[in-house]
Amino acid sequence: MEKKLNKMKNPTGKKLEKIIFKLFDDASQGVDRYNHNGSLWAIFTNETKWVFEFTKDQTLWYNYRFFNNEMELIGKDCTEEKDLIKNWFESRFLGIKPVEDTIQNGVKHTFGHKIDFHETVEDTIQNGVKHTGGMSFKPYQTVEDTIQN
């Protein structure tokens, strides 16, 4: 009976995920992003505090204290709920593929820019996408090295 009640309260788990993602979004607001030796880093540069590194091999390393401080607010542990961290990262940093999304869902709005970005988008709409690419990643480096370079 207890399992059935829990499912009825939050059948998909999406509400909890939304709350946790909002906590992570708020905590990481203003974080600097670095691409260094192929890794994607999120670092608060002035504090030399790292949030995560995503390596060339697509391994996600994260700062336990950073994420656990947020999850403790709602009585969760980031070791037990590491999939939520992974899902947050993927949805914020890997889940958005603008060109592929545009191909699938169409263009909703275009706007101009000093370098006449508007014409480029209009040209793509008229003539299609010929090629898309991704990011290249290289092995792990230290936070200070990433900030310095």
C-alpha positions in Angstrom: 0.0 0.0 0.0 2.9 2.4 0.8 4.3 2.1 -2.7 1.0 2.9 -4.3 0.6 6.0 -2.2 4.1 7.2 -3.2 3.4 6.7 -6.9 0.1 8.7 -6.5 1.9 11.7 -5.0 4.5 12.0 -7.7 4.0 9.3 -10.4 6.7 10.4 -12.8 9.3 11.9 -10.4 9.4 15.0 -12.5 8.3 17.4 -9.7 11.3 16.4 -7.6 13.6 16.6 -10.6 12.3 20.1 -11.4 13.0 21.2 -7.8 16.5 19.8 -7.8 17.3 21.2 -11.2 16.1 24.6 -10.0 18.4 24.3 -7.0 21.3 23.4 -9.3 20.5 26.2 -11.7 20.4 28.8 -9.0 23.6 27.5 -7.3 25.5 27.5 -10.7 24.2 30.9 -11.8 27.2 33.0 -13.0 29.5 30.0 -13.4 32.2 30.4 -16.1 32.5 27.8 -18.8 35.8 26.7 -20.1 36.8 24.5 -23.0 40.3 23.3 -22.1 42.2 20.5 -23.8 38.9 19.1 -25.0 37.2 19.1 -21.6 34.2 21.3 -20.8 34.6 22.8 -17.3 32.2 24.9 -15.2 34.2 26.9 -12.7 33.5 29.9 -10.5 36.8 31.6 -11.5 37.1 34.2 -8.8 36.6 31.6 -6.1 38.6 28.9 -8.0 35.7 26.5 -7.2 34.8 24.0 -9.9 31.4 22.6 -10.5 32.0 19.9 -13.1 34.2 18.6 -15.8 33.0 16.7 -18.9 35.9 14.9 -20.5 36.6 13.8 -24.1 35.6 10.3 -23.1 32.3 11.7 -22.0 32.9 11.1 -18.4 31.2 13.6 -16.0 33.2 14.5 -12.9 31.4 16.7 -10.4 32.2 18.6 -7.2 30.6 16.5 -4.5 30.4 19.3 -2.0 28.8 21.7 -4.4 26.0 19.3 -5.4 25.5 17.8 -2.0 25.1 21.2 -0.3 22.1 21.8 -2.6 20.6 18.3 -2.2 20.9 18.4 1.6 18.3 21.2 1.5 15.7 18.7 0.5 17.0 15.7 2.5 18.8 14.0 -0.4 22.4 12.8 -0.8 24.2 13.3 -4.1 25.8 9.9 -4.0 22.5 8.2 -3.9 20.9 10.6 -6.4 23.9 10.9 -8.8 21.6 10.2 -11.8 19.8 13.5 -11.0 23.2 15.3 -11.4 23.9 13.6 -14.6 20.4 14.3 -15.9 20.7 18.0 -14.9 24.1 18.3 -16.7 22.8 16.6 -19.8 19.7 18.7 -20.0 21.6 21.9 -19.5 24.8 21.3 -21.4 24.3 18.4 -23.8 20.6 18.1 -24.3 20.3 21.1 -26.5 21.3 20.6 -30.1 20.1 23.8 -31.7 20.6 22.8 -35.4 19.1 19.4 -34.9 16.2 20.9 -32.9 15.6 23.4 -35.7 15.6 20.6 -38.3 13.1 18.6 -36.2 10.8 21.5 -35.0 11.3 24.3 -37.5 12.3 27.9 -36.9 10.1 29.8 -34.5 11.8 33.2 -34.6 14.8 34.9 -36.2 16.5 38.2 -35.2 19.3 40.4 -36.6 22.7 41.1 -35.2 25.5 43.4 -36.1 27.1 40.7 -38.2 23.9 40.2 -40.1 23.1 36.9 -38.4 19.5 37.3 -39.7 20.6 36.7 -43.3 22.6 33.6 -42.3 19.5 32.1 -40.6 17.3 33.0 -43.5 19.8 31.5 -45.9 19.8 28.3 -43.8 16.0 28.2 -43.9 16.0 28.6 -47.6 18.9 26.3 -48.5 18.9 23.7 -45.7 21.6 22.5 -43.3 24.5 20.8 -45.0 26.6 19.7 -42.0 26.5 19.8 -38.2 29.3 19.2 -35.8 30.0 18.7 -32.1 32.6 19.5 -29.5 35.9 17.8 -29.2 37.2 16.7 -25.8 40.6 16.0 -24.4 41.8 14.4 -21.1 41.4 15.7 -17.6 43.3 18.9 -16.4 43.4 20.7 -13.1 41.0 23.6 -12.2 43.8 26.1 -11.9 45.4 25.1 -15.2 42.0 25.4 -16.9 41.5 28.9 -15.5 45.0 30.0 -16.4 44.9 28.7 -19.9 
